[in-house]
């Protein structure tokens, strides 16, 4: 894959004022989303043409991506454009606040863009309509082919300004694209923008691939592949396409994840009927054994400070979630609820562990505090598992399968997301069936 | 409509529901009897089974989340051991599998444990471990794609496959 060149020339047009009236509380389910008007960005008539880009429509297209991002959060209610009363360029200079308040908007996004000398220059402003003042203004320059990312970055800035939390729109999701009949599934690694666009396939489907996971510090990926019928953990650079086996283990390695600093891979190694947890330092190649127990130990996940590891073990008889120090000491079981538990994943904020719970033939995605208290089940279904956190720790993406008939008909696998408030459950649009999602960190960070 | 009529209607409805419920139970019983191929929740039938040679089944089945061998499984594996002793140049791979009702990563480990349970048993009957490799497919390769207890029981298996 070509390296994405993206240079920012950020500069604040105005100082951010901190006494604005509107703000969005995302710690609770929002039943009353904030009405927001996203004006199409004004396209400067002096703009050049650029390749096959439809420059005249670019302002409209960018505003539509922003609206879709906002709508998907469940926290905002983007208003219909046909009620808009001011032209984009005039509104961007200074909106007539009372006109926008008339259509019940509380916030307004305006902007303009110019393509000149193969550069896209964009600026936008966020207006508080109730207080009749500007909240944020930002301008930046990039290559015109990055226009979708421009829309996501604007969305992130507005989300940050209105919620006080980091955004998650300028991100990607890597997953396993599935096709073919259920008993002969073809699986490929695929990557897409968080909003479902720009899908690319990273493997051809010749061998079974599973559980891709992003490095939280860059765009490297670790995953499991059955290449040459040897199930092993691999490392993949999605920008160059280079891949390599992780370590030299005489047996199956699986369930890989990166350490929070991105320097190690933690995974399971299975030998003679016993799976234990190991780490490998990617630079020194030093392998460390973390657990040594006759039970199955798998699905390890580091805490964001790197001091602890949550993992899945059946040492008590059935699958439960355990937490230990990162050197393997001080192992404590943390799940004691009804049913069995799997796939612990530590939140990037450090405060919660997401998990899959199985009870009486139903599957749940939930979150709990890291000592196992405060369990909250967010969603129940026939089959679902493998939660992955948005980089701000507010949303989980996971996959869900449906029941199959006699010949496997009716079977689907899809990606879904849900806020940790338990609200805003939503199916993600993917080109094919999909499973094992992993959410990247912010690309522009 | 007066209160009396309402009550009769209610109790009629209750009776109808009871009849439906009873029919459901009866039909459930009859299907269980008809298949008769699950003991506990271990598959005991012959559907899906292939043979390494006449009278030597290629696979054994497991209970949910378990990797212990049943009496029937041990009998099958002893037949495989006899067959392998007679065919000294033959090597095998044991493929371990799980059903679809578990998390992917745990199932990979479980499949590996099941395949090794079969391998260990063959080794106690004198087959060299060097002749037996194992691979786990977790829940990735169901033999029966249906979402039903019977299909799941057929998918919880370890299969001995000739490699040369």
Interface residues (C-beta under 8 A of the other chain):
Chain A: X181 X182 X183 X185 X208 X210 X211 X229 X231 X252 X254 X255 X268 X270 X272 X273 X274 X275 X296 X298 X299 X312 X314 X318 X319 X342 X343 X356 X358 X361 X383 X385 X386 X401 X403 X404 X405 X406 X407 X408 X411 X435 X436
Chain B: X65 X67 X100 X101 X102 X103 X104 X105 X106 X108 X109 X110 X112 X113 X115 X116 X117 X120 X135 X136 X137 X140 X141 X142 X143 X144 X145 X146 X147
